[in-house]
């Protein structure tokens, strides 16, 4: 395991921080190749510590699992944000555009580009969902005027 220890900076070879950062840049496939190279070149009468090998393999599995979990969580957050934005259609909002201009208006539609969700307002402005500062929960409806009915006159009796 001397090659692995030297790369990880945990050996007594005095590995520099540059060497340690190269270890962090390794993909799991490259790491597995290093392990198999180490195993195939070891002296059978002086085997390396298999416990350290298993620890390294468990670390790789843990890292890959964390990356997969992070990707799934990002997908859930993106879907949740899109759903929340859809619920704002017809409501008044205010916030900052991508250019940091403070604007407001009624949400007419929602757009998603990659992982970013944006609200398209009735006045042409676009507010990224992350930049919304104010939401008026009352939907915007035009004022209703009651119909004009002619006055009712009582019938006359002869």
Secondary structure, 3 states (H helix, E strand, C coil): CHHHHHHHCCCCCCCCHHHHHHHHCCCHHHHHHHHHHHHHHCCCCCCCCHHHHHHHHHHHHHHHHHHHHHHHHHHHHHHHHHHHHHCCCCEEEEEECCCCCEEEEEEEEEEEECCEEEEEECCCCEEEHHHEEEEEEEECCCCCCCCCCCCCCCCCCC
